[in-house]
């Protein structure tokens, strides 16, 4: 059984375009390594410019093992260079029962 994950990122000032490009490449990379399911992923942007994505890990083992794959580790390092990985609760939208995001 898969595991749904909601990821939230805050682009660093002036790095918004890079952050969006890296997020756009994230799901295809995970899928290429068969770490996530074929369930359609959803990506969005918050009113303050924070980014979010929802996808389904194939398993807990896939989630835990992803950092050991060099290509994924390198991608996550690039992501960390242009955005902060933040708790979903830090997004204003997450303070409401029905969080609304603009689709990317």
N, C-alpha and C positions, 0 to 999 in steps of 0.2 A: 504494500500500500504506500502511496506517495505521501509527501508532506508539503502542505502549502506554506509558502514563506512570503512575507511582505517585507521588502527592503526599502529603506528610505535613505536618501543622500542629499546633502546640502552642498551645491557647487561652491567652490571658492570664488571670491570676487574676480571677475574678468575671465573665468574659466568655464562659463556656462556652456558654450558651444562644444568644448572638448568633453565636458561631463556628459552632455546629451549623446555625443557620438560614441563614447565608451559604454554608456548604458545601452544604446541601441545594439552594440556588438556583443553584449554580455550574454543574453539568452541564446543567440545562435551558437556562441562558443560552448556554453554548457550543454546545449543539445548535441553538438558535434561530438562531444565526449560521452554522450549517453548518460548524463548525470541528472537530467530532468526529463519529465514526461512530455508527451506530445500535446498535453493540455495547452490551449492558447494562453500565452502570457499577456499581462496587461501592464502598460506603462503609463504614467501620468505625471503631471506637474501640479504642485500646490500654488496657492495664490502668491506666496512669497518666493517662488522659484525653486523650492525644494522638489526633488524628483522622487518618484516611487515606482516600484515594479512588484508584481505578484507573479510567481511561477510555482511549479510543483516539482520538488526534488523527487527523483525516482525512489529514494529510500534514505533512511538516516545515514547509512553507510556512505552513500553517494555524497551527501552533504559534508560529512566528516572527512572524506577522502579527497575532495576537490582541491584543497590547497596544495596537496602533494603533486598535482599535475603541473609541470613547469609552465605550460602555456596559460593555464588559469591563474596560477600564482603571479605570473608576470602581468596579466591583465588586471588583477585586483590591485597590484602595486601601482599601476598606472592610474587606476580609478582613485586610489587613496591620494595620489598626487594632485588631483584636480577637484576632489570633493571629499567631504567628511561623511562617514557612515554614522547616521544619527538614529536615535530611537524614534519609532513611529509616533510615540506620544509627544515628541517635540514639535510635530507639525500641528498647526492650528486646526486643520481639518479633523485631526484625530480626537479633538476635544468634543466632537459632536457624535451622536449615535449613528448618523448617516453621513460619513465623510465623503465629500465631493472633491474630485480632482479633474483637471482638464486632461483629456486623453492626449498622448504624445503620438 
